[in-house]
């Protein structure tokens, strides 16, 4: 029997404890029992996001929350600034254009991070910009943007700051209120290690002023309806939510806080470093060259010349039972991505690197067998991983 591992940047592995919660008998979504859990999860998400702002839970993937942020915050024809350094920056552009917004796009090479000075320059040149959108951790590249500095810039302008933190929350430190982030978007299936299908978003007082004026068409993702439902007794969602997912999220959040956010961030840092040092030891090239620009959620690696990227990931998945991610958009076939976030430990990294070595060997790539695994182990030992 082939044991299977999912080592992608989402969905991520789920613990047995969370899976058991997900398998509990179904609660009715208007019952007091579910309402209690729903309120608990909402408050725990505020703690995770480090915010006193309103937080809303949506039954959707992270892209649903991205769309909700756009359709609730703006009116047709509004000017918005999208900082695009990867596939999900492109997604913000596509959503904004689909809803007839006037998009100013700051485009960067995929693998680079956004320059805060470019944001300031664009805001100075376009005082009528209503919103700035970008990623905290760009999942398609593994780059981590300087959200703190950009937040300190945007807060001085009328525009709101919308941050897709779907793959970054729980893996890297994010401080919503301290960094003046107006809308922050997250998802259940990344560092929270819960089942897929729930997204969430925090909304600041500054963002509410735009939301209350927005003329965008929406129904299912109407945040004003969600706010009205949250004020009921007991608090509710406007529509039937992902009941079992939210129940599972409650346990996943408890486990994250039991570990402590500080330790979780450090665990992700060491896992990322071990993965990156391992692939370099194999003679592979990282997409994000500057270590200071790399996030802790996913490592993106360039596919070596004369190696078929799809064949590499297929061998790992089919023959060795290890699923990693390929490249997205214009990086498809050019990189592969190893996730190391959520319910993830050092032996998951060892498994990923071992399968990578065997697949590379099968494809004729030359390296010293075991060199990646050895380098990863060194990082774990040097960083006192188990302490």
LINBELLIN-V769401 format. One record per pair of residues at least 24 apart in sequence whose C-alpha atoms are under 10 Angstrom apart, sorted by the first residue. I is the first residue (numbers start at 1). J is the second residue. Records with the same first field share a line. If there is no record, write none. Layout:
I->J / J
//
This chain:
2->318 / 319 / 320 / 321 / 322
3->320 / 321 / 322
4->317 / 318 / 320 / 321 / 322 / 323
5->317 / 320 / 321 / 322 / 323 / 324 / 348 / 351 / 352
6->317 / 321 / 322 / 323 / 324 / 325 / 338 / 339 / 348 / 352
7->298 / 322 / 323 / 324 / 325 / 337 / 338 / 339 / 340 / 341 / 344 / 348 / 349 / 351 / 352
8->190 / 297 / 298 / 299 / 322 / 323 / 324 / 325 / 326 / 336 / 337 / 338 / 339 / 340 / 341
9->139 / 140 / 142 / 167 / 189 / 190 / 191 / 297 / 298 / 299 / 324 / 325 / 337 / 338 / 339 / 340 / 341 / 342
10->139 / 166 / 167 / 187 / 188 / 189 / 190 / 191 / 193 / 196 / 297 / 298 / 324 / 325 / 339 / 340 / 341 / 342
11->167 / 187 / 188 / 189 / 190 / 191 / 192 / 193 / 194 / 195 / 196 / 339 / 341 / 342
12->188 / 189 / 190 / 191 / 192 / 193 / 194 / 195 / 196 / 339 / 340 / 341 / 342 / 343 / 344
13->189 / 190 / 191 / 192 / 193 / 194 / 195 / 340 / 341 / 342 / 343 / 344 / 348
14->189 / 190 / 191 / 192 / 193 / 194 / 195 / 248 / 252 / 342 / 343 / 344
15->193 / 194 / 251 / 252 / 255 / 342 / 343 / 344
17->248 / 251 / 252 / 255
18->193 / 194 / 195 / 245 / 247 / 248 / 249 / 250 / 251 / 252 / 253 / 254 / 255
19->193 / 194 / 195 / 244 / 245 / 248 / 249 / 251 / 252
20->248 / 251
21->244 / 245 / 246 / 247 / 248 / 249 / 250 / 251 / 252
22->194 / 195 / 243 / 244 / 245 / 246 / 247 / 248 / 249 / 250 / 251
23->244 / 245 / 247 / 248
24->244 / 247 / 248
25->244
26->243 / 244 / 247
27->243 / 244 / 247
28->240 / 243
29->236 / 237 / 239 / 240 / 241 / 242 / 243 / 244
30->234 / 235 / 236 / 237 / 240
31->234 / 236
32->233 / 234 / 235 / 236
34->234 / 235 / 236 / 243 / 244 / 246 / 247
35->233 / 234 / 235 / 236 / 237
36->234 / 235 / 236
37->243 / 246 / 247 / 248 / 249 / 250
38->230 / 234 / 235 / 236 / 237 / 241 / 243 / 246 / 247 / 249 / 250
39->230 / 234 / 235 / 236 / 250
40->246 / 247 / 250 / 253
41->246 / 247 / 248 / 249 / 250 / 251 / 252 / 253 / 254
42->200 / 246 / 250
44->249 / 250 / 253 / 254 / 257
45->186 / 200 / 201 / 202 / 249 / 250 / 253
46->176 / 201 / 202
47->175 / 253 / 257 / 261
48->169 / 170 / 173 / 174 / 175 / 176 / 192 / 253 / 256 / 257 / 261
49->165 / 169 / 170 / 173 / 174 / 175 / 176 / 177 / 184 / 185 / 186 / 201 / 202
50->173 / 174 / 175 / 176 / 177 / 178 / 179
51->174 / 175 / 176 / 177 / 178 / 180 / 181 / 202 / 203 / 204
52->176 / 177 / 202 / 203 / 204
53->176 / 177 / 182 / 183 / 201 / 202 / 203 / 204 / 205
54->183 / 201 / 202 / 203 / 204 / 205 / 208 / 227 / 230
55->183 / 184 / 185 / 200 / 201 / 202 / 203 / 204 / 226 / 227 / 230
56->185 / 199 / 200 / 201 / 202 / 203 / 223 / 226 / 227 / 230 / 237
57->186 / 187 / 188 / 198 / 199 / 200 / 201 / 202 / 223 / 226 / 237 / 241 / 242 / 246
58->187 / 197 / 198 / 199 / 200 / 201 / 220 / 221 / 223 / 226 / 237 / 238 / 239 / 240 / 241 / 242 / 246
59->187 / 188 / 196 / 197 / 198 / 199 / 200 / 220 / 221 / 237 / 239 / 240 / 241 / 242 / 243 / 245 / 246
60->187 / 188 / 196 / 197 / 198 / 199 / 200 / 221 / 241 / 242
61->166 / 186 / 187 / 188 / 189 / 196 / 197 / 198 / 199 / 200
62->164 / 165 / 166 / 167 / 185 / 186 / 187 / 188 / 189 / 190 / 196 / 197 / 198 / 199 / 200 / 201
63->88 / 91 / 92 / 95 / 164 / 166 / 185 / 186 / 187 / 199
64->185 / 187 / 197 / 198 / 199 / 200 / 221
65->164 / 166 / 184 / 185 / 186 / 187 / 198 / 199 / 200 / 201 / 221
66->91 / 92 / 95 / 96 / 133 / 162 / 163 / 164 / 166 / 183 / 184 / 185 / 186 / 199 / 200 / 201
67->91 / 92 / 94 / 95 / 96 / 98 / 99 / 218 / 221
68->95 / 185 / 201 / 218 / 219 / 220 / 221 / 222 / 223
69->96 / 133 / 162 / 163 / 164 / 183 / 184 / 185 / 201 / 202 / 203 / 207 / 211 / 221 / 222 / 223
70->95 / 96 / 99 / 101 / 131 / 133 / 162 / 211 / 214 / 216
71->95 / 96 / 99 / 101 / 211 / 214 / 215 / 216 / 217 / 218 / 219 / 221 / 222 / 223
72->207 / 208 / 210 / 211 / 212 / 213 / 214 / 215 / 216 / 217 / 218 / 221 / 222 / 223 / 224
73->130 / 131 / 160 / 162 / 183 / 207 / 208 / 209 / 210 / 211 / 212 / 213 / 214 / 215 / 216 / 223
74->99 / 101 / 130 / 131 / 207 / 210 / 211 / 212 / 213 / 214 / 215 / 216
75->99 / 100 / 101 / 130 / 210 / 211 / 213 / 214 / 215 / 216 / 217
76->100 / 101 / 102 / 214 / 215 / 216 / 217
77->101 / 102 / 103 / 216
78->102 / 103 / 128 / 129 / 130 / 131 / 214
79->103 / 104 / 126 / 127 / 128 / 129 / 130 / 131 / 132 / 159
80->104 / 105 / 123 / 126 / 128 / 129 / 130 / 131 / 132 / 133 / 159 / 160
81->105 / 106 / 119 / 122 / 123 / 126 / 129 / 130 / 131 / 132 / 133 / 134 / 159 / 161
82->106 / 107 / 119 / 131 / 132 / 133 / 134 / 135 / 162
83->107 / 108 / 113 / 114 / 115 / 116 / 118 / 119 / 132 / 133 / 134 / 135
84->108 / 109 / 110 / 112 / 113 / 114 / 133 / 134 / 135 / 138
85->109 / 110 / 111 / 112 / 113 / 114 / 134 / 135 / 138 / 140 / 141 / 143 / 145
86->110 / 111 / 112 / 113 / 134 / 135 / 138 / 139 / 140 / 141 / 142 / 143 / 328 / 329 / 330 / 331
87->138 / 139 / 140 / 141 / 327 / 328 / 329 / 330 / 331
88->134 / 135 / 137 / 138 / 139 / 140 / 141 / 164 / 328 / 329
89->133 / 134 / 135 / 138 / 139 / 140 / 164
90->134 / 329
91->134
92->133 / 134 / 135 / 164
93->133 / 134
96->133
99->216 / 217
100->216
102->129
103->129 / 131
104->129 / 132
105->133
106->134
110->138 / 140 / 141 / 142 / 143 / 287 / 288 / 330 / 331
111->138 / 140 / 141 / 142 / 143 / 144 / 286 / 287 / 288 / 289 / 290 / 293 / 294 / 300
112->138 / 141 / 142 / 143 / 144 / 145 / 287 / 288 / 289 / 290 / 293 / 294
113->137 / 138 / 141 / 142 / 143 / 144 / 145 / 146 / 288 / 293 / 294
114->143 / 144 / 145 / 146 / 147 / 150
115->145 / 146 / 149 / 150
116->145 / 146 / 147 / 148 / 149 / 150 / 151 / 152 / 153 / 154
117->149 / 150 / 153
118->150
119->150 / 153 / 154
120->150 / 153 / 154 / 156 / 157
123->153 / 154 / 156 / 157 / 158 / 159
124->157
127->157 / 158 / 159
128->157 / 158 / 159
129->157 / 158 / 159 / 160
130->157 / 158 / 159 / 160 / 161 / 210
131->157 / 158 / 159 / 160 / 161 / 162 / 182 / 207 / 210
132->159 / 160 / 161 / 162 / 163 / 182
133->160 / 161 / 162 / 163 / 164 / 183
134->161 / 162 / 163 / 164 / 165
135->162 / 163 / 164 / 165 / 166 / 167 / 168 / 184 / 185
136->162 / 163 / 164 / 165 / 166 / 167 / 168 / 169 / 172 / 174 / 184 / 185 / 295
137->163 / 164 / 165 / 166 / 167 / 168 / 169 / 171 / 172 / 293 / 294 / 295 / 296 / 297 / 298
138->164 / 165 / 166 / 167 / 168 / 294 / 295 / 297 / 298
139->165 / 166 / 167 / 168 / 295 / 297 / 298 / 299 / 300 / 328 / 337 / 339
140->167 / 298 / 299 / 300 / 325 / 326 / 327 / 328 / 329 / 331 / 332 / 335 / 336 / 337
141->286 / 287 / 288 / 294 / 295 / 298 / 299 / 300 / 301 / 327 / 328 / 331 / 335 / 336 / 337
142->167 / 168 / 286 / 287 / 288 / 293 / 294 / 295 / 296 / 297 / 298 / 299 / 300 / 301 / 337 / 338 / 339
143->287 / 288 / 289 / 290 / 291 / 292 / 293 / 294 / 295 / 296 / 297 / 298 / 299 / 300
144->168 / 172 / 288 / 292 / 293 / 294 / 295 / 296 / 297
145->293 / 294 / 295
146->293
147->174 / 175 / 176 / 179 / 180 / 181
148->174 / 175 / 176 / 178 / 179 / 180 / 181
149->179 / 180
150->179 / 180 / 181
151->176 / 177 / 178 / 179 / 180 / 181 / 182
152->178 / 179 / 180 / 181
153->179 / 180
154->180 / 181 / 182
155->179 / 180 / 181 / 182 / 206
156->180
158->206
159->206 / 207 / 210
160->204 / 206 / 207 / 208 / 209 / 210
161->204 / 206 / 207
162->201 / 202 / 203 / 207
163->201 / 202
164->201
165->201
166->190 / 191 / 192 / 199 / 200 / 201
167->191 / 192 / 295 / 296 / 297 / 298 / 341 / 342
168->295 / 296 / 297 / 298 / 341
169->265 / 297 / 341 / 342
170->253 / 256 / 257 / 261 / 262 / 264 / 265 / 268 / 296 / 297 / 341 / 342
171->261 / 262 / 263 / 264 / 265 / 266 / 267 / 268 / 269 / 295 / 296 / 297 / 298 / 340 / 341 / 342
172->261 / 262 / 264 / 265 / 266 / 268 / 269 / 295 / 296 / 297 / 341
173->261 / 262 / 264 / 265 / 266
176->202 / 203 / 204
177->204
180->204 / 206
181->206 / 207
182->206 / 207 / 208
183->207 / 208
188->245 / 246 / 248 / 249 / 252 / 253
189->245 / 249 / 342
190->297 / 339 / 340 / 341 / 342 / 343
191->252 / 253 / 256 / 264 / 268 / 297 / 340 / 341 / 342 / 343 / 344
192->249 / 250 / 251 / 252 / 253 / 254 / 255 / 256 / 341 / 342 / 343
193->248 / 249 / 251 / 252 / 253 / 255 / 256 / 341 / 342 / 343 / 344
194->245 / 246 / 247 / 248 / 249 / 250 / 251 / 252 / 253 / 342 / 343
195->244 / 245 / 246 / 248 / 249 / 252
196->242 / 245
197->241 / 242 / 245 / 246
198->241 / 242 / 243 / 245 / 246 / 249
252->342 / 343
255->343
256->342 / 343
263->387
264->341 / 342 / 343
265->296 / 297 / 341
266->296 / 383 / 385
267->296 / 340 / 341 / 342 / 344 / 345 / 346 / 380 / 383 / 385 / 386
268->295 / 296 / 297 / 298 / 340 / 341 / 342 / 344 / 345 / 346
269->294 / 295 / 296 / 297 / 340 / 341
270->296 / 340 / 345 / 346 / 376 / 379 / 380 / 382 / 383 / 384 / 385
271->296 / 297 / 298 / 299 / 339 / 340 / 341 / 344 / 345 / 346 / 347 / 348 / 349 / 350 / 376 / 379 / 380 / 385
272->296 / 297 / 298 / 299 / 338 / 339 / 340 / 341 / 349 / 376 / 379
273->299 / 376 / 379 / 380
274->340 / 346 / 349 / 350 / 353 / 372 / 373 / 374 / 375 / 376 / 377 / 378 / 379 / 380 / 383
275->299 / 300 / 338 / 339 / 340 / 346 / 349 / 350 / 352 / 353 / 372 / 373 / 375 / 376 / 377 / 379
276->300 / 301 / 338 / 372 / 375 / 376
277->372 / 373 / 374 / 375 / 376 / 377 / 378 / 379
278->349 / 350 / 353 / 370 / 371 / 372 / 373 / 374 / 375 / 376 / 377 / 378 / 379
279->353 / 356 / 357 / 371 / 372 / 373 / 375 / 376
280->371 / 372 / 375
281->367 / 368 / 370 / 371 / 372 / 373 / 374 / 375 / 376
282->353 / 356 / 357 / 360 / 365 / 366 / 367 / 368 / 369 / 370 / 371 / 372 / 373 / 375
283->365 / 366 / 367 / 368 / 371 / 372
284->367
285->335
286->335 / 336 / 337
287->334 / 335 / 336 / 337
296->339 / 340 / 341
297->338 / 339 / 340 / 341 / 342
298->325 / 337 / 338 / 339 / 340 / 341
299->335 / 336 / 337 / 338 / 339 / 340
300->325 / 326 / 327 / 334 / 335 / 336 / 337 / 338 / 339
301->326 / 327 / 334 / 335 / 336 / 337 / 338
302->327 / 331 / 333 / 334 / 335 / 336 / 337
303->327 / 333 / 334 / 335 / 336
304->334 / 335 / 360 / 365
305->334 / 365
306->363 / 364 / 365
307->333 / 334 / 360 / 363 / 364 / 365
308->333 / 334 / 363
309->333 / 334 / 335 / 336
310->334 / 335 / 336
311->359 / 360 / 363
312->336 / 356 / 358 / 359 / 360 / 362 / 363
313->337 / 355 / 356 / 359 / 360
314->359
315->355 / 356 / 358 / 359 / 360 / 362 / 363
316->352 / 354 / 355 / 356 / 357 / 358 / 359 / 360
317->355 / 359
319->355 / 358 / 359
320->351 / 352 / 354 / 355 / 356 / 358 / 359
321->352 / 355
322->348 / 351 / 352 / 353 / 354 / 355 / 356
323->352 / 355
324->352 / 356
345->385 / 386
346->376 / 377 / 379 / 380 / 385 / 386
347->376 / 377
349->373 / 376 / 377
350->374 / 375 / 376 / 377
//
